[in-house]
Structure formats: C-alpha cells, structure tokens
Amino acid sequence: MKRRIDLNEKDIPKQWYNIQADMPNPVPPPLNPATGQPITPDMLAPVFPMNLIEQEVSTERWINIPDEVLEKYLIWRPTPLYRATFLEKYLGTPAKIYFKNEGVSPAGSHKPNTAIAQAYYNKVFGIKRIATETGAGQWGSALSFACNQFGLELKVYMVRISFNQKPYRKLMMETWGAKCVPSPSPDTNAGRKFLAQNPDHPGSLGIAISEAIEDAVTTKDSRYSLGSVLNHVLLHQTIIGLEAQKQLEAIGEYPDIVIGCAGGGSNFAGVALPFIRDKIHGKNIHVIAAEPSSCPSMTKGIYNYDFGDTAETTPLLAMHTLGHNFVPAPIHAGGLRYHGMAPIVSRLVMDKLIEPRAYSQLETFAAGVTFARTEGFIPAPETNHAIACTIEEAKKAKEEGKEKVILMNWSGHGIIDLAAYDAYLSGKLDDYVLPDNEIQGLLKELEKYPKP
C-alpha cells in the first residue's frame, strides 16, 4: 500500500479543464443591472484584461496552460496525494481516505494555481498593477507571491476582522512586496461610505470587492483580480482534480466520494470538476461541497441573480446567495465568508450533480484537531470543513460496512491560522448558525432581481 502518490514533473497537466463544455445546462449569463440584458465582454474590459475575459466566456473544453505558467507551477506542483491511513485507523473505517495536499505551495494553499495564471495574463496584457480583496488572507498571500514572480505591483483590501485576527497574513503579503490595508478603508469612496456608517465596521468580502474594483478602474494601468467565484478562476484550479485523477489511476483507484470545502467555490471546484465531468458521462460518484453553517449560501440561500459585491458595482450573477448585504458574524473564524457561490458550482447544485452540506464551527475545528493528531498536518480552518465531511462519510461507511474510496481536497495548511485554533482549544470559540429570520430579511432584498 502506497501512503504517498507522487507524479513526475513531466506528468503535470498541460491543459486546464473547462466544464462549461460538458454541463447539461449552461450557466446563465451575467446581466447588466441597468438594462437587465446580458453583458458583453467589452463591458468587463476596465476590470479584467481581455485574455482572461476570453477564458471567462469560453466553452472550449481544454485550454492550454502557457509555458511561463507551467514553469512557475513547477515551484510546487505536482502536489502529493496522500492516503490518510492513520485517520482511517483512528476512525476504524473500511473507507480508504485520500487527500490532495495543496498546502505545499509557497503561500500554503491552493490559491496560487489561479494567482500565478492571473498574474501572467495581466503581465502579458501590459498591466502593471493589480488591486484585489482577501478574506482570511489566503488569496491575498497567493496573489502577492504571484505578482512578485511576474514583477507586478499589488494592493490588497483585507476584510477588517481578518486583518485584525490574522496579522501574519499581512506580513506574508508585505514580504512578497504587496501593500495590505484593512477593509473598509479610507482609501476608496466605497470604504469611506461604510466607515461613516460604522467606524468599527468588521468588513465583508462584498465590501472589500467593492473597494478593490473601484481602485482598479480608477488607477492607471491597473486591473482587478478575484480569487474565487468566476469561471476563469475555477478553470485554473482544475489542475488539482486532473492531477488527482492521474495519481489515483496510477494505483488503480477511483473515488466513490469527492469532497471539498466551499466559500466562493474555487478549491472545491478545482478537485471536483474533472470528476463531475465523469459523473455527467455516467460515472457513479457522489460529490459533496462543505460550507459553514454561519455562511450557508448553498444550503439556506437561494438561486438568484445578485451582485457580487456590496456596493453593487459588478454585473448581476446567477448564483446561490445570501444577498450581497450579508456580513459574516465577527465570531466566525473558519474562512469561507462570501455571500454567494460560484455560478458554475451553483448551476451544478441545481442540476443535482453536487450535494451541499453545512457544518458548524466547533465541529469543523474538532475535525481539524483530529486530523492534526492523526495525520500530523495542521489544516487551515477552511480545510476543516472538508475534513468534517470526510469524517462523517468515513463513519457512514463503517456503519454500512462498505469499503468506499473518499477523495478530499486538503486545500491549505493552518500554520498562520493558529490564533483560531487557540480560540477553539481555550474554549473561546462558539457555534454560530445564521438565523433563519436574518436570512429571510437578506433574501427579501433580492426579489427585485431576475430569477435565472
């Protein structure tokens, strides 16, 4: 039995997989909020370089990975696939648990898979500076690393509550040469508006996106970059699942269950989309997206058109959403804070190709500690959601007496998230389930927007 399955550098996938070529129902197009009509690619040109816009709207099944991107990928890819034998033994399960370790990247998560690609496409398009947002800091760290690799300037608007809770993420960004400020900030009109309403505003990803987009479109030679949600971001992340398919094939395995955590949808989609393609073409496989019960966009939100940001500067996107005015509770320490879900993931949920599940904060941290005390690696709080789901499925296999193969995306390490573990281990962390009456209030605001 092999505990670690590695690919050679020559085996790294040379193309990304675009599930839009195989989806049973296409993703509804983004709409211009002023007219209600589908936007055209040129409308996105002030925000993104055209080479990424072309990927955003593409339905081509395979898209070549540029040699310059592959060269940077080889800093940490291919990533190892592990058999979690110690966790299996601890659980007494007949299931075989495999996890794809995306925590080996320089930034410690899966995020550089798209950060490197986006930095490259901006660079060759002639962009000199990027503005972005980040929640817990994984995306800001990854894009800081990527912009440093390609000589681009970067400004990061970090959700204020995370900025205060996770100072070492900011230090990572600054080490790679980026500038990181708490959001809402006094640097943009959007930020000043929210600070005027509440000087101690905890921030949200929606607000940070508003600030970053405003920054990008008002600064010379700048563009905006997003770490999740959009089609081209999910496309770049499919290298995870494509590598995992090769690794499992090398040992004669194929998963019965594929699991990833989901906030905006990028790392879940990265591992899952190549397998969902198999499912679309008849393979019997169960795909589960694990989200927090405090930000339950798929399990308690609705599938509707909504803005991607709080200041209503983006097109309307067809997605599962809690409403763009949603602000996560400050006690929420697990990442995955976005109000919406990637349009591709949302459409696949509607087509019943994905099962979403919500997990409470204490359950996910308990799962993360169990993983650390069996497999050794300390997971990111986001990853803990996938681990909680994996443990649940492994226990179910034990109850049923079935030998199932479970593949999980271990989307990042938690070495810079130890303050959250401290809060958990010292009993200061609480469960928080977003109240139904609050959800209904947020969703009522969406009634004026179109249904997909």
N, C-alpha and C positions, 0 to 999 in steps of 0.2 A: 504494500500500500504506500503510495506516494503522499507525503504530507504537504509538499510544496511543488507546484507545477509551474515551470518557467518556459517561456518562449525565447527563442534566439532573436537577436535584433533583426535579422533578415526576415523574420516571420511577422513583424509588426504590420498591421493592415495598412494598405496603401490608399484606401478609399474610405470615406465616411458613408454610412448608410442613411438614405432619406426615406423614411416610412411613408411619406406622402405619395410615393409611387404605388403603394400597396393598400392604403387604407380603404375599407369598404365604403366609407362616407368621407368626403373631403372636409377639411377644416373650413368653416365659414370665413369669408374674407374680412379683414379689418375694415371698419367703416369710418368715414369722415363724420365726426359728431355734428358738424354744422349742416350737412346735407343728408345724412343717413345713407349715402352711396358708398360703395367700395372705394378705398383709397387706391391711387396709382403709385407705382414705385417712385416716381419723381417727387411725390409728396414727402417721402421719407429721407430725401437726399440731404436736407440740412442736419439730420440727426445721425445717419449712418453713411459710410462710404458705399458707393454703388455696387462694388464687388460683393459686399455682404448682403445688400438688399436683393441681389440676384439669387443668392443662396436662400434667402428668406422666402422667396416666392417660387422657388424651383420645385418641380415634381419629378426631376430626374432621380432615378433610384440610387445610383452610385456617383459620388463626387470625389474627384481625385484630391488627395492631400498634397499640397505643394512640398517640394523637396526641402525648402527652407523651414517649413513647419515640422516635417519629419526629423530634420537634423536637431531641432530643439526638443522634440518629443524624446529623442534618444538619451537626453539627460536623465530621464527616469523611466521611460517605457521600453519594452513591455513591462507591465506591473505583474507581480506574482499572484497566483491563485493558490489559496491555502485550503487544506482540509482541516476543519476545526475538530480534531479528534478528542481534544481534552474537554471541550464543551459538550460534545456528544456523550462522552463517558460520564460527565457530571450529571447530565440530564437523563442518562440511562435510555437514550432513544435509539431505535433502529435506523433512524434517518441518517443519511450522510449529509453533512453541512459543509458547503464550500463558500469561502468568501474571497472576493476580488479586492486586493489591498491597494486602494487608491491613495492611501496615506503616505506612500513613499515618494510623492512628488516634492520638489523644493518647498512649496507652500503648504504641504501636509494634507492636501485634499485632492478631489477630482477636478477642481475648478481650472487648473492650468490647461486642461485639454482644450477648452474653448478660449481661454485667455491668450494663449500663445497664438492660436489661429486668428483671433480678432486683432491682436497687436500687429501681426504680419499683414493682414489685409488693409488695415489702416495705414501702415507704413508705406506699402507699395502704391497706395492711392494718393500719397502725398500729404497725409495728415501728420501734424507734428505734436499734437496734444490731445489727450482723451480726458473726459470727465465721466465719473461713474458713481454709483452708490454701493454701499455694502451694509448688511445687517450685522451678523455676528462677526464679520471680518474675513471670512474665508475668501469671498470673491475679491475684496479689496486687496488682500495679500497676494492672491494669484495674479491679478492684473498688474500689480506693482512689479512682481517678478517678471511678467511677460513684457511690460513696457520697458523695463531695464534691459532685457535681452535685445530689444529692437530699437533702443535709443529714443523712446517717446516720453514726453512729459505726461504726468498723471495727477489729477486731483480727485480725491475720494471723499464723498459725503457719507459719513458713517452714522447710522441710527444712534441717537444720543445715549439711550440706555445701554447699548452695547459698547459704545465708546467709553463710557464710564466703568462698565463691568469688566472690559477686556482690554486693558492698556497695552498689553504685549502685541495684540494685532496691529495697533497703530505703529508700534516700534518696528514690526516686521515691514510694514509698508514704507516707513521712512528709511529703513536700512537699504531698501531697494530703490530709494530716491523719490518716492511719491510724497505728495502732501495730503494729509488726512485731517478733516475737520468734523466736529460733531454736527449732526443734522437734527432739527432745523438749525441753520446757521444765519449769521447776519450778512452773509456774502451774496445772497440772491433775494430777489423780490419775494419769491415763494417762502423762503426761510424766514424773512423778516415778518411776513404776514402771520405765520404760525407762532413765532416768538411773541408778537404783540398780543395774540390771544392768550398765550400761556408761556411766560418766561422760563418755566421749568418743564416745558414740553418734552416727554420721553422720546418723541420721534417715532417714525414708522418707515417701512420701506417705501410706501407710497409717497411720503413727503420727500425722502431722500432722492427718489427717482425724479420728482418734480424739480428739485434743485439741480441735479446733475444735467438734466435735459436743458434747463434754462441756461446753465453755464455753457454747455456745448454749443448751443445755437447762437449765443451772443459773444463768443470768443473766437478770434481769428484762427483759422487752420485747426479747429477743434471738432471732434465728433464725440458722440455718446457711446458707451459700451455697456451692455447688460449681461449679467452672469447666469441668467436662467430664463425661463418662460418662452422666449422667442424661438421660432423654428430653426434658425441657423445655429443657435446655442445647443439645442438638443441634437442637431445633426453632428456637431463636433464631438459631443460626448459619446456617440455610438461606438467609438473606438474601444470603450470599456467592454461592451457586450460582444463585439466582434472578436476581441482577444479572448474573452472567456469561452466563446464557442470553440475556438481553436484549442484552448487548453483542455476543456472537457472532452473534446473529441480525441485528443491525444491519449487519454486514459480510458476511453470507451464509455464515457458517462454522458448523460443528458438530463437536465433538471426536470423534475416534476413541478417544482415551485420556484419562481423567481421573485425576489423581494428587494425593494429599495425604499429609502425614506423620500418623502416628497414635501417640499415647501413651495418652490416655483416649478419644480419638475425636472430639473436638468440631470441630476445624478441618477434618479430613478429611471428616467428615460434612457440614459446612457447605457445602463446594464440591460434594460428590458426591451427596448425597441427591436433589436435584432431577433430576439426570441418571440416577440409579438408577431413579427413577420411570419415566423414558423407557425404560430397559432392561427393566423389568418389563413394560411395554406393547409390547415388541417391537423397540426400537431396538438396533442392533448397536454396542455401546460397551464398552470394556474399562476397568474401574475398579480402580485399584491403591492399596492402603494401605501406606505405607512406614514400618516400625518399626525400632528399634535392635536389633542382634544381642545387646546386653547386657541388654535388657528385652523379649524376644521373646514377648509374651503370645499373639499370634495364630499365629505360625509354630511355636512349640515348647510353648506352654501347652495346656491342654485346655478344652473347652467344658463347664462345670460350674457348679453353684451354689457361690458363695463369698461371704464377707463383703467389703464394700467398704473395710474398714479393719482395722488390725492388732489393735486392742483388742476386736474383734468386737461393736461397738455398732450396726452397721447391719443392715437386713434382708439375707437371702441373695439375691444377684443372679445370674441366669443369664448367664454371660459367659465369654469366653476369659480364662483366668487362669493365673498362675504360682504362685498361693497367696498368701494375704494376709500371710504372714510374710516374703515376699520383700523384701529390702533391696538396692537397686542398689549396684554396686561404686563406691567413692568416686572412682575414676579416670574414671567416666562423666561426660562434660562436655556431652553433647548434649541434655539435657532428655528428655522423653518417658519418665518414670521410673515410671509407675504399674504396679501388679502385674496389673491387669485391663484389659479393653476394654469400651467402652460396650455394654450389652445389645443395642441396635438394630444396631450395627455387627457384633457377634458373630453375631447371628441371620442377617444378610445374608451373612456369610462362610460360615456353614453351608449357606446356600441357594445358594452358588456365584455370587452376584451381585457379589462383591468378591474380588480376589486379594490376599492379604497377602504382603509381601516384607520380609526383614530386611537391614539394611545395617550394615557395620562403622563404627566411629567415624572412623577415618582416611579411609575412602572418602567419608564424608559431608562432612568438613571440606575434603578436596581438591575436592569438588564445589562447596562454598560459595565457596572461593577462586577457582575457575574462573569462577563466576557473577559474583563481585565484579569480576574482572579483565576481564570482557566486558561485562556489563550495568551495572556501576557500583555497584549497591546491595549492601551487605554484609548477608547474610541471618543470621537467628537460627540457632543450631545445630539447633533443631527443623526449621526450614525446609530445612536442608541435606539432610535425609533425602529429602524430596520432590524436591529438585534432583538428587540422585544417581540416583534412579529415572528422572527425566525424561531425564537424560543417557544412561542405559542404553537407554531406549526410542528416543531420537533416533538413537543409534548403530545400533540394530537396524533402524530404518527405512532408514538408509544402506546397511546390508548387504543388505537386501531390495530396495532401490531403489524404495521406496514413499513417496509423499507423504502422510504422516499428519498429522492435527491433534491436538496434545497440549495439554491444559489443565492447568495446575498451580496449586495454591493456595500463593502466596508468603505464608506465614502471619504473618510478622513480621520486623522488622529485627534486626541483631545489634550495634547500636551500644553496647549495655550488656553485651554478651557478649564484649568484646574480650579479656578475660583467657583465655577458652577458645581464641581464635584465637592469642594469644601462646603458649599451651602447645603448640598444633599447629605453629606456624611455627618455634618453637625446638626442636622435636623431643622435647618432654616428654610428648606425648600418646601413649598406647598403644591398640592394639586390644584389646577385651575381649569375648569371646564367652562367654556364660553357659554353664558346663559342664553337659553332659547329666546327670551324676550329681547335681549340685546341683538341677537342675530336677526330676529324679525324686524326690528327697527332699522337695522342696516340694510336689509334686503328690500324694505319698502321703498327706499330711495331709488331702487333700480327699476321700478315699474315704468318709469318714463323712457327707458331704453329699449331697443328692439329685442325680441326673442330670436335666437339663432334658427 
